[in-house]
Amino acid sequence: IILIIGVLLFIISCNAPLEFPLPSFFQGSKYPNMIKSNDGSLFILWTSESDTTSSVIFSEFMQNKWTEPSIIFSSNSLMVNWADFPSIFKSNGDTLFAHCLEKSSAETFDYHILLSYSIDRGKSWSTPLKVNRDQKNKGEHYALRLHWKNTACQLNNK
């Protein structure tokens, strides 16, 4: 009888809904991208738009809750759509890398690749670095491979 009760309690608990709160999204938020790192860390990035500026925002799921949202990039010319959206990569320790695309001309698919990093797990971010320095405005589908303190990161677009 004890075994039957235990099995029934287990089955009932398996059917209980899983509560998974979301971070505090800002008004105008869209294109969320949830990423699980190799060590199991869970991140979510999204964009938020105001009248003049778009921002890439991130939060990490830690200790059963989301950290306070942190702005990684802000620009009046970010390029974000259903296929081209920011991503984040966790390196060793508290080092994070994030990338996004920034329009480089009025043409639809002309953009630069911006890269920023954080050495304090997203509390602060570096000034974005323009990765493609060839002075061409023409956007290309790309694969970017980074090496950082014995860790490799590959960012792919398409």
Stockholm file with secondary structure:
# STOCKHOLM 1.0

chainA/1-158         IILIIGVLLFIISCNAPLEFPLPSFFQGSKYPNMIKSNDGSLFILWTSESDTTSSVIFSEFMQNKWTEPSIIFSSNSLMVNWADFPSIFKSNGDTLFAHCLEKSSAETFDYHILLSYSIDRGKSWSTPLKVNRDQKNKGEHYALRLHWKNTACQLNNK
#=GR chainA/1-158 SS CHHHHHHHHHHHHHTSCCCCCCCCCCTTEEEEEEEECTTSCEEEEEEEECSSCEEEEEEEEETTEECCCEEEEEESSEECCSSSCCEEEECSTTCEEEEEEEECSSSTTCEEEEEEEESSTTSSCCCCEESCCSCCCCCCCEEEEEEETTEEEEEEEC
#=GC SS_cons         CHHHHHHHHHHHHHTSCCCCCCCCCCTTEEEEEEEECTTSCEEEEEEEECSSCEEEEEEEEETTEECCCEEEEEESSEECCSSSCCEEEECSTTCEEEEEEEECSSSTTCEEEEEEEESSTTSSCCCCEESCCSCCCCCCCEEEEEEETTEEEEEEEC
//
